[in-house]
Amino acid sequence: MEPNRKPKSTPVRKPKPAPAAKKVSPSTDSVTAAGERIQKLLARAGLGSRREIERWIGEGKLLVNGNPVQLGYHLKPGDHLQINGRIVKWEKYAEQPTRVLVYHKPVGELVTRRDPEGRPVIFTQLPRLQVGRWIAVGRLDINTSGLILVTNNGELANRLMHPSREVEREYAVRILGEVDDAMLERLKQGVELDDGPAHFEDVSFYAGEGANKWFYATVKQGRNRLVRRLWESQGVKVSRLIRVRYGDITLPERVRAHSFYELEPKELQGLMEFVGL
């Protein structure tokens, strides 16, 4: 029996009213008449995380008009930007709108741009961008299917993945082996794995009889193969694993494997507010 949880009417919950905006001085606002802060613009373009870009600036790898740039510099029309000696046409990134796709990854596809063994990758299934590139929010291993968020906004991707955000990931899991209440309680309380303690935020029985049963399990960490390893620590086997939710975004039933759904403006606004953008 396959899990068939009906998604909400929209993949993103209705956002709470935003708090009143704080007044900021022109020197601290991210966008002013002088332009946009360099680390914010380049992170949004997916050229690197803010932390990476700030490190490049500290290492003198970014030049503006032939001179090393300072942290917080505001790019403005006519500025000539180089990263590691490569000319970057940054103006095109400043104008691109944020897009987010909900992609249904099948088993057998890799979340990478290219594979030396020639195996299929998710990025060949996505629409071509005229500017920038698609960035996957986290990964799923080759044997895991389900929801992958993909965006052209690097800052958004970074916030969704950052451990401090503790964004929930929910999975439908088919288990081969006996599972009792005591095991579920241990998995919620926490077990010791090779890379430290871990636990499910929630885990519950869904359906099934006999040796194979379906459960829903939720974690807040993106550690490698975490869901599989938690179950395997209890002596049972994961025979199928499907990610059905990331944060407030669920995988719509209508989105079949190899296909995607693009968030509409209101849904995108809710997602941006969710991560504080």
Order of alpha helices (4+ residues) and beta strands (2+ residues): beta-beta-alpha-alpha-beta-beta-beta-beta-beta-alpha-beta-beta-beta-alpha-beta-alpha-beta-beta-beta-beta-alpha-beta-beta-beta-alpha
